[in-house]
Amino acid sequence: VMIILQMMSNSRHLLLGTKLEVGLILALVGFTCAAVGTSTNPATGMAINASGGISFGNLYYSTWASFGCGVALLLSFLRTERGVDVSSELESRGKRFRLWVILVVTSLVVMGSSASTYDAKCGSKDLDGFRPPKYCRRAAFGVSAGFIGCVFSLAVVAMRLGWTKRGETNGGEEGKSQRPNNIIFVVECISSLVLLCFYCFAVAYLTGEEGPGAPLGNLYYSTWITFGLIFFMAASCFEEYQAAKLVYARNQQGSGSGVSEGDGRSVTLSSHGRPFDLPIGLPVNENHVPVETNYQNLNRFRQMAPLIGNRSGSVGEVQI
């Protein structure tokens, strides 16, 4: 119906960008969300069986695809009709803020999938008269793993929203004038390290041969996606920390450097009375004596010298 109405020139202006369109999009998101929850619940046995595995692939993947399309339509409407770019808003809060928000969602899926699997398989006795002990323990562990991941990620998201103003990162002129928040970065590093160690065990424990996440389903996909997000966040924190250490070491070395210019075409650097090769592209010979350079390199040095000579600076969100 929506496609037909948009193809008709007489009714297009009555639909595009109106409250009717956003109402239909919200209804679509709500119905598809309910469809995902119903069809992928092991208790219903529609797309997921009692063990948490996919029993009807077409229904499983089509409901998730419909939900994704509904969310994409809502984000597109907000960006084009209301001027709210959710992706840019998330990025303005920090380079890893988007990953933490996605981690909240995937952790909730892990917790919900483990709980529904536990209820379907361990809530009542099987036909043989007993509950599978290993399976039930691992399903209960999955609930705990999802809860822990959700708590850590929500804590970081709350700190970002409460302590970081829009544009306070190093992405613009406003961000350059404000100090990055070291506390949030430390919390991010600790949280990602703890979650990485925890989910290294959780992936093997939940998706093992006797685990509830062994068959392909919500728990299997969400566990691996959560582990991947945590790994990338930990790697990003480590790279940013290493870059900050390198800049700090160079600042310490370059604090005593001097600059002398002759005819404007060559530059001589010294650090505590001896030649010093700064990593700014100035050519030197085998005796570490600066040689003739062009005006382009000289101008590049003039731009970078105040930054190198300063002991304090920042890399990403690490203050040095």
C-alpha positions, 0 to 999 in steps of 0.5 A: 500500500505504501509503495502504491501511494508513493507512486501516485503523484496525487497522494504522495504529498499526503504521505511523505514527511507527515505524521501518517508516515511516521505512524506507519513506520512506528507500527511496522517497527512494533509489529516486526519486533513482536514477530521476532519475539514470538517466532524466535521464542523456544516456548512457541516452537515456531522458528526456534525449537526447544533446544534453541536451534533454528527449525524454520529458517525462512520464518527466522531470517525473514522476521529479523530482516523485516525488523531491520528494515523497519529500523532502517526506515525509522532512521531514514525518516529521522535523518531526512524529515527531522534532521536528526542523524542518529549515526552522527549523534552517536559518533559525536559522543566518542569513537567507541560509543556506537559499539557500546550502544550495540553491545547493550542490545546484543547483551540483552539478546544473550540474556533473553535467549538464555532465559527463554531456552532455560524455561523451555528446556529446564523449567519442567522435566523432560519426558524421561523424567530429568533435567539435563544438568550441564545444559541447564547450568550453561543456560543459567550462565548465559543469563548471567553473561548477558546481564553482566555485559548489559550492566558494563555497557550501560554504565559506559553509555550513561557516563558518555551521555552524562559527562560528555557533551556533543562535539567534545571529542577531537573531531572539531574546533569545539572539541579541540578547546575542551579536555578529553575525559580520562576517567571515561577512557579508563573505565572503557579500558577496564570494562572492555578488558573484563568483558573480553576475558569473561566472554572468551570463556562464555563463547566456548561455554555457551556454544560448546557441544552441550551448551544452549548456544550450540545450534544456530539461533539467537543465542549463538549469533548474539554471543559471537557478535557480542564477543566481536564487539568487545574484541574491537573495543579492547583493540581500539583502547589498546591502540589509542593507549599505545599512540598516547605513550608514543606521543608522550615519549616524543614530547619528553625527548623534544622538550629540549629541542632547539631550532635554528634557520639559516637562509630559510631553506635549511633547518638544524635541530638540536636536543640537549646540545646534540643533533636530534631527528624528530619524526616530521619528515626532515631529511638527515644524512648518515651522520645525523646532520640535517641537509638541505630541505625544501620550503614544503618540509620547512613549512610542515616543521613550522606547523608541527614544532609548537605541538612537538615542543609542548609537553601536554597534548592528546591522542584520541581521548587520552590526555598526556 
